[in-house]
């Protein structure tokens, strides 16, 4: 696994520590990896939504042409 050094603002560091203290996560790495996974999942969902929207517009345009 790759290692990276990052810096946090004080409020973010406090939140990170609270996540570990609450035993929601075992380490700072677990918190960050979870956040990155969620961001990546959200990006994939947004891509899918845009694809569906584009297909719907194309479908609607086709229907309008057929109705003329």
N, C-alpha and C positions, 0 to 999 in steps of 0.2 A: 504494500500500500504506500502511496506517495505521501510525503510529509510536507506541510506548508506552515509557515509562521504567519499569523494574522494578528492584527490589533483591533481592540474593541473600544467604543466609547464607554464611559463609566456606566451609564444606564444599561447598555447592552451587556456589559460584563456582569452587572448585578443580576440581570434577568437570566443570563447563562448559568450563573452560580445557583440561582434559585431553582432552575430546572434540575440541576444535579442534586441539590439538597433535598428536593421533593422526591427524589429517587425515580423521577420520570425517565431519567437517562443516567447512564453510568459514568459518562465522561463528557468533556467538552466536544470531543470528536463525534460522539454519538448525537449530540444536539445539532451540530453543524451538518453532519451527513443527513440527518432527518430533514432539516430545513432545505438542503439542496435537493433531496429526493422530491420533496413537496413542490418546490419551484419547477423542477423538470417535469413533473406530472402535470402541473398547471399549464406549462408551455405546450405540452403534447395535447392536452384537452382543448386549448385555444386553437391550435393548428387544425384539429379535427372539426371544431365548430366553424372555422373559416371555410374549410373544405365543404362541409355540409351546406353552408350558406351559399357558396358559389354554385354548387350543384342545384340547389333549390332555385336560384335565380335563372340558371340555364334552363331548367325544367319549366319554370313559369314562362320564360320567353318562348320556348317551343310550343307550349299550350296556347299562348296568345297568337302565334303565327298560324297554328292549326285552326283557331277559332275565326280567323278572318276570311 
